[in-house]
């Protein structure tokens, strides 16, 4: 058993360090501006399969803010 202990430990370390999980990215879209009848805020979600740090970066990269014709669309995304 002692002969196999180093191999088991190495296998556990490799498996633990390369784990990827599926995370949910949630984006909230809000509209603001002067024109009437702007859409309500909306929320959408999508899955990202990666390591937690990389998944958070990919999710937050979808955040954006855009202004056109006095209407501002603000989209904020975060890992959830």
Secondary structure, DSSP 4 states (H G I P E B T S, - for coil): -HHHHHHHHHHHHHHHHT--EEEEEEEEEEEEESSSSPPPPEEEEEEEEE-HHHHHHHHHTT-EEEEETTEEEEEEEEE-
